[in-house]
Structure formats: C-alpha cells, structure tokens
Amino acid sequence: MTELTGRPGFAAPRAGRTATRRRVVALEMIATGTLAVSLIVAATAVSMGERSFARGHIGGPAAAQMPLPRQ
C-alpha cells in the first residue's frame, strides 16, 4: 500500500511534480532545438534551389543534353 502523506485529495506528492516538470521542460527544449535545426536545413535547401534556378541548372547535366521534341 502507498504511504500516507497526511494531505487529503488526489494530488501527487511535490517530488513527483518537479520530476514531471523537468521531463516536460527537457522535451520542450529538445523539440525547440529540433525545430531550429530543421528550419536551418530548409532555408539552406531553398537558397541552394534558388541559385540553381537562376543559373539555369534546372534538371542537371542530363537535361541539357536531351534534344527538344519536334513540332
């Protein structure tokens, strides 16, 4: 049986609340860091893609060698 705390009700002991809060804070920090890294990766990919389109390297070297279809 669990140990009685002398407090009526269904509230968890204080020690359990601080451990839970620390877990939540740790998960929030991990999620924030992951979001920051993914935003940096996405911004890098977009900037590289814009440079590629501006230079005309849309399809790479294979697309430049393909003949145009006759009309």
GROMACS elastic network, one bead per residue, 0.5 to 0.9 nm:
[ bonds ]
;  ai    aj funct       b0    kb
    4     7     6  0.78778   500
    5     8     6  0.82164   500
    5    13     6  0.79618   500
    7    10     6  0.87923   500
    7    11     6  0.84736   500
    8    11     6  0.81947   500
   11    14     6  0.87378   500
   12    15     6  0.82795   500
   12    16     6  0.64444   500
   12    17     6  0.68539   500
   13    16     6  0.55348   500
   13    17     6  0.67166   500
   14    17     6  0.51228   500
   14    18     6  0.64697   500
   14    19     6  0.88094   500
   15    18     6  0.54173   500
   15    19     6  0.64041   500
   15    20     6  0.86990   500
   16    19     6  0.52652   500
   16    20     6  0.61483   500
   16    21     6  0.85638   500
   17    20     6  0.50981   500
   17    21     6  0.60196   500
   17    22     6  0.85617   500
   18    22     6  0.61007   500
   18    23     6  0.86187   500
   19    22     6  0.51197   500
   19    23     6  0.63291   500
   19    24     6  0.87326   500
   20    23     6  0.51016   500
   20    24     6  0.62635   500
   20    25     6  0.86645   500
   21    24     6  0.50490   500
   21    25     6  0.61311   500
   21    26     6  0.85358   500
   22    25     6  0.50769   500
   22    26     6  0.60661   500
   22    27     6  0.85888   500
   23    26     6  0.50672   500
   23    27     6  0.61782   500
   23    28     6  0.85774   500
   24    27     6  0.51525   500
   24    28     6  0.61492   500
   24    29     6  0.86459   500
   25    28     6  0.50376   500
   25    29     6  0.61832   500
   25    30     6  0.86570   500
   26    29     6  0.51386   500
   26    30     6  0.62539   500
   26    31     6  0.86430   500
   27    30     6  0.50816   500
   27    31     6  0.61237   500
   27    32     6  0.85523   500
   28    31     6  0.50667   500
   28    32     6  0.60761   500
   28    33     6  0.85896   500
   29    32     6  0.50535   500
   29    33     6  0.61382   500
   29    34     6  0.85374   500
   30    33     6  0.51712   500
   30    34     6  0.61101   500
   30    35     6  0.85648   500
   31    34     6  0.50951   500
   31    35     6  0.60953   500
   31    36     6  0.86226   500
   32    35     6  0.51271   500
   32    36     6  0.62305   500
   32    37     6  0.87304   500
   33    36     6  0.51178   500
   33    37     6  0.62688   500
   33    38     6  0.86555   500
   34    37     6  0.51789   500
   34    38     6  0.61650   500
   34    39     6  0.86182   500
   35    38     6  0.51394   500
   35    39     6  0.61569   500
   35    40     6  0.86729   500
   36    39     6  0.51857   500
   36    40     6  0.63264   500
   36    41     6  0.87634   500
   37    40     6  0.51450   500
   37    41     6  0.62709   500
   37    42     6  0.86637   500
   38    41     6  0.50444   500
   38    42     6  0.60915   500
   38    43     6  0.85529   500
   39    42     6  0.50700   500
   39    43     6  0.60670   500
   39    44     6  0.85154   500
   40    43     6  0.51665   500
   40    44     6  0.61469   500
   40    45     6  0.86435   500
   41    44     6  0.51379   500
   41    45     6  0.61997   500
   41    46     6  0.86785   500
   42    45     6  0.51166   500
   42    46     6  0.61771   500
   42    47     6  0.86086   500
   43    46     6  0.51678   500
   43    47     6  0.61320   500
   43    48     6  0.85821   500
   44    47     6  0.52043   500
   44    48     6  0.61421   500
   44    49     6  0.85484   500
   45    48     6  0.51817   500
   45    49     6  0.61083   500
   45    50     6  0.86782   500
   46    49     6  0.50426   500
   46    50     6  0.61982   500
   46    51     6  0.87172   500
   47    50     6  0.51621   500
   47    51     6  0.63728   500
   47    52     6  0.86987   500
   48    51     6  0.52175   500
   48    52     6  0.62411   500
   48    53     6  0.88056   500
   49    52     6  0.50130   500
   49    53     6  0.62635   500
   49    54     6  0.86060   500
   49    58     6  0.88056   500
   50    53     6  0.52207   500
   50    54     6  0.61421   500
   50    55     6  0.87157   500
   51    54     6  0.51005   500
   51    55     6  0.63058   500
   51    56     6  0.87085   500
   51    57     6  0.87364   500
   52    55     6  0.53506   500
   52    56     6  0.63188   500
   52    57     6  0.52316   500
   52    58     6  0.64344   500
   53    56     6  0.50969   500
   53    57     6  0.58664   500
   53    58     6  0.55513   500
   54    57     6  0.77531   500
   54    58     6  0.87420   500
   55    58     6  0.82158   500
   56    59     6  0.84560   500
   56    60     6  0.88161   500
   57    60     6  0.53021   500
   57    61     6  0.75912   500
   57    63     6  0.87398   500
   57    64     6  0.84221   500
   58    61     6  0.89467   500
   58    63     6  0.79375   500
   58    64     6  0.89951   500
   59    62     6  0.69118   500
   59    63     6  0.50749   500
   59    64     6  0.73961   500
   60    63     6  0.57935   500
   60    64     6  0.69645   500
   61    64     6  0.52974   500
   61    65     6  0.67722   500
   62    65     6  0.54606   500
   62    66     6  0.67260   500
   63    66     6  0.54565   500
   63    67     6  0.87645   500
   64    67     6  0.81785   500
   67    70     6  0.89549   500
